[in-house]
Amino acid sequence: MKISPNLSLVAILTIAIVITVGIYLNKDHKNEEQDQSLGNLSLLENISESDYNNGKAYLVQGEFYIEDKKIPELNTDNTRYIGSLTNWYGKNVFVKNYKGLIISPGDDPKSGNFEIFEFPINDSLTFELFGPGNFYARDSQTVYISQAVQDNNSADFNFTEISEADPATFKPIATKDLDEQACKGIDNCFTSYYAIDKNNAFYLNKLINNENLDKDSLVVLPDGPYINYYSKDGEDIYFKGELIKGVDAKTFKPLLFQPYEGCGKDVYAVDSFTVYYGAQKISDADIATFENLLSPYAKDRFGYFKEGKRMQNVPKAEELVCSYG
């Protein structure tokens, strides 16, 4: 039997179409598997000039970029852009399989010299940033905190676990009043690192250990912009999560100080009987005339203090004025 040339051509075309459709469907199936394991990629396609200048991440034809620099470590289908650490320039966070990646462009994002911080996570699909400055993160199993705030080390942005925290109920403590009063005019304002969940209270990644702790009444006591270190529950006062003994909680108050952007405050407080530097009592301070000044200074009618200790001399005038910028 003689086969028509036209019939042979039809058969060949039919086989080619079947193979092509099979490849396409298989590719779609693989993409669905990746989406199920990591969630859909967040694509920042129409990036604005403002975002571009602020070191934001975006994706073009399956390849990740920060500024105009391609990041080859992220050039895969199973990478998800999470967001940025908002109080540090250009620190972008990604998820790839069971690890997190923080891409830092350093001082000059246009230089192309990027650092990559890598940390383990437990659930890539549900990993998200939240809280002041996005320095907390969580997934379905774990709460994390940035090493940068845990160690007060802005060079290390890895996230570490808060092992006792419950991710479903964990929430940072920061009141509306605290946000408005303490952060007015300050771009990089963190409020506090106190938090609670259904079982415990935390300062950073540490449990607050006090058998009389009433976590549901725990409030942050604002002492100015940036981090607020004091808190109160009922009859007790805490500094950085540690109980201060012998305090008159009813009259205790941090001494507010509003510095300029970039210039710090210090941690002085008073009650009816005592002046405090952090959790340390200052025995020779005059409560009635005590004032909090630019960090690390304070004064009363008898003279000046530096880091809670009385000075024998007077600080130079320029040391009491913010010279930032």
C-alpha positions in Angstrom: 0.0 0.0 0.0 1.4 3.3 -1.0 1.2 6.1 1.6 0.4 9.6 0.3 3.1 12.2 1.0 0.4 14.5 2.3 -0.7 11.8 4.9 2.9 11.3 6.1 3.2 15.1 6.6 -0.1 15.2 8.6 1.1 12.3 10.8 4.5 14.0 11.5 2.7 17.2 12.4 0.3 15.4 14.7 3.2 13.7 16.6 5.0 17.0 16.9 2.0 18.7 18.4 1.4 15.9 20.9 5.1 16.1 22.1 4.9 19.9 22.3 1.7 19.8 24.4 3.2 17.1 26.7 6.3 19.2 27.3 4.1 22.3 28.0 1.9 20.5 30.4 4.8 18.9 32.2 6.4 22.4 32.6 3.1 23.8 34.0 2.9 20.9 36.4 6.5 21.6 37.7 5.6 25.3 38.1 2.5 24.4 40.1 4.6 22.2 42.4 7.0 25.1 42.9 4.1 27.5 43.6 2.7 25.0 46.1 6.0 24.7 47.9 7.0 28.4 48.1 4.0 30.4 47.1 3.8 32.7 44.0 6.7 35.0 43.4 6.1 38.6 44.2 6.9 40.4 41.0 7.8 44.1 41.2 7.6 44.8 37.4 6.5 48.4 37.2 9.2 49.7 39.6 9.0 53.5 40.2 12.0 55.8 40.1 11.6 56.2 43.9 11.8 52.5 44.6 14.7 52.1 42.2 16.7 54.7 44.1 16.0 53.1 47.4 17.5 49.8 46.5 14.3 47.8 46.0 14.3 44.3 44.5 12.5 43.4 41.3 12.3 40.6 38.8 12.8 40.7 35.0 12.2 37.6 32.9 12.8 35.3 35.8 16.0 37.0 37.0 16.3 39.0 40.2 17.8 42.4 40.3 18.5 45.0 43.0 19.1 48.4 41.4 20.5 47.5 38.0 22.6 44.5 39.3 21.6 40.9 38.7 21.8 38.7 41.8 22.8 35.3 40.4 22.2 33.5 43.7 18.5 34.3 43.3 18.2 33.4 39.6 15.9 30.4 40.1 12.2 29.7 39.9 11.9 28.8 43.6 12.8 32.1 45.1 10.3 34.5 46.7 10.8 38.2 47.5 9.5 38.9 51.1 10.1 42.6 51.6 12.8 44.9 53.0 14.0 45.7 56.5 12.6 49.2 56.5 15.0 51.0 58.9 18.2 50.0 57.1 18.9 51.1 53.6 18.3 48.4 50.9 18.2 45.3 53.1 16.0 43.0 51.0 14.7 39.6 52.2 14.1 36.5 50.1 13.1 32.9 50.7 14.7 30.0 48.8 13.7 26.5 49.8 14.2 26.2 53.5 16.5 29.1 54.0 16.1 32.9 54.1 18.5 35.3 52.3 19.1 38.9 53.1 20.7 40.8 50.3 22.6 43.9 51.5 24.1 46.3 48.9 26.2 48.0 51.6 26.8 51.8 51.7 26.5 52.3 47.9 23.7 50.2 46.3 24.9 51.2 42.8 28.3 49.7 43.4 27.1 46.1 42.8 29.0 44.9 45.9 26.3 42.9 47.7 26.5 40.8 50.9 24.2 37.8 51.3 23.2 36.8 54.8 21.7 33.3 55.0 19.6 31.8 57.9 17.5 28.6 58.2 13.7 28.8 58.3 11.1 26.1 59.0 8.3 26.9 56.6 9.1 28.7 53.3 5.5 29.1 52.2 4.3 31.1 55.3 7.5 33.1 56.1 6.7 36.8 56.5 8.2 40.0 58.1 6.3 42.0 60.6 6.6 44.4 63.6 8.7 47.5 64.1 11.1 48.0 61.2 10.2 44.5 60.0 12.8 43.1 62.4 10.5 40.3 63.5 9.6 37.4 61.1 7.4 34.3 61.5 6.2 31.2 59.7 3.7 28.6 60.7 6.1 27.0 63.2 8.5 29.7 64.5 9.0 33.4 65.4 12.3 34.9 64.5 14.1 38.2 65.3 16.9 39.9 63.5 20.4 39.5 65.0 20.9 43.2 64.2 18.6 44.3 67.0 19.2 41.3 69.3 22.9 42.2 69.6 22.6 45.9 68.7 24.9 45.1 65.8 23.7 46.7 62.6 26.2 44.6 60.6 24.6 41.2 61.2 21.1 40.9 59.7 20.5 37.1 60.1 17.3 36.1 61.8 17.4 33.7 64.8 14.6 31.8 66.5 12.6 32.9 69.5 12.3 29.3 70.7 9.4 29.7 73.2 7.3 32.0 71.1 3.9 31.0 69.6 3.7 32.3 66.0 -0.1 32.4 66.0 -0.5 34.7 69.0 2.9 36.5 69.1 2.6 40.3 68.8 5.0 43.3 69.6 3.8 45.8 72.2 3.6 49.3 70.8 0.6 51.6 71.6 -0.8 54.2 69.3 0.2 56.9 71.7 3.8 55.6 71.8 4.0 55.6 68.0 2.7 59.1 67.7 4.6 60.7 70.6 7.9 58.9 70.4 8.2 58.7 66.7 7.1 62.2 65.6 9.6 63.5 63.0 11.9 60.4 63.3 12.2 58.2 60.2 14.1 55.3 61.9 11.9 54.8 64.9 11.6 51.3 66.4 9.4 51.9 69.4 10.1 48.8 71.5 11.2 45.2 71.5 8.7 44.0 74.1 6.2 41.4 72.9 3.7 38.9 74.2 2.0 35.7 73.1 -0.7 33.5 74.7 1.8 32.1 77.2 4.7 34.5 77.8 6.2 38.0 77.6 9.4 38.7 75.8 12.1 41.3 75.4 13.9 40.7 72.1 14.4 36.9 72.2 14.4 36.5 76.0 11.6 35.4 78.2 10.7 38.0 81.0 11.0 35.9 84.1 8.9 37.1 87.0 6.6 34.8 88.9 4.2 37.8 89.5 4.3 38.9 85.8 0.9 40.0 84.4 1.7 39.8 80.7 -1.7 41.0 79.6 -1.3 44.3 81.5 2.3 44.8 80.2 2.8 48.3 78.6 5.8 50.1 77.2 6.7 53.3 79.0 7.8 55.8 76.3 11.0 57.6 76.9 11.5 59.2 73.4 12.2 58.1 69.9 14.1 55.0 68.8 14.0 52.0 71.2 12.0 52.3 74.4 13.5 50.2 77.1 11.2 50.5 80.1 7.9 48.7 80.7 5.4 48.1 83.4 2.8 45.6 84.5 0.7 46.3 87.6 3.2 46.8 90.4 6.5 46.0 88.6 8.9 48.0 86.4 11.3 46.4 83.8 14.3 47.6 82.0 15.2 45.6 78.9 13.0 42.9 80.2 14.7 42.6 83.6 12.8 43.4 86.8 14.0 46.5 88.7 13.7 45.8 92.4 12.6 48.4 94.9 10.8 50.8 92.5 7.8 52.9 93.4 5.8 51.8 90.3 3.0 54.3 90.9 5.3 57.3 90.4 8.0 55.8 88.1 8.5 57.5 84.8 11.2 57.7 82.2 12.6 61.2 81.5 11.6 62.0 78.0 14.1 63.6 75.6 13.4 64.4 72.0 16.7 64.4 70.1 17.3 65.4 66.5 17.3 62.6 63.8 20.6 60.7 64.2 21.3 61.9 67.8 20.6 59.7 70.7 18.9 59.9 74.0 19.9 58.1 77.2 17.9 56.0 79.6 17.3 58.1 82.8 14.1 57.7 84.9 12.8 58.8 88.3 10.3 57.8 90.9 9.3 59.6 94.1 12.6 58.7 95.8 15.3 57.8 93.3 16.9 58.7 89.9 17.7 55.7 87.7 20.2 55.1 84.9 18.7 52.1 83.1 18.1 49.7 86.1 20.9 51.3 88.2 20.0 53.7 91.1 21.9 57.0 91.2 22.2 57.7 94.9 23.7 61.2 94.7 21.2 62.8 92.2 18.8 65.6 93.1 15.4 64.4 91.9 13.7 67.8 91.9 16.2 69.3 89.4 17.4 66.3 87.4 17.2 66.6 83.6 17.9 64.1 80.8 20.2 65.6 78.1 21.8 64.5 74.9 23.3 61.0 75.3 25.1 60.1 77.5 24.6 63.2 79.6 22.2 64.4 82.3 22.4 67.1 85.0 21.0 68.4 88.3 21.6 71.6 90.2 24.9 70.3 91.5 26.5 69.3 88.2 26.5 66.8 85.3 26.3 63.1 84.9 27.7 60.8 82.2 26.3 57.3 81.8 24.8 57.6 85.3 27.9 58.7 87.1 28.5 62.2 88.4 31.2 64.1 86.5 33.9 66.1 88.3 34.0 68.6 85.4 31.6 70.2 83.0 31.2 68.7 79.5 32.3 70.8 76.5 29.5 72.8 75.0 29.7 70.9 71.7 29.2 67.6 73.5 25.7 68.8 74.5 24.6 69.8 71.0 23.6 67.4 68.2 26.0 67.7 65.4 24.6 64.9 63.2 24.6 65.7 59.5 
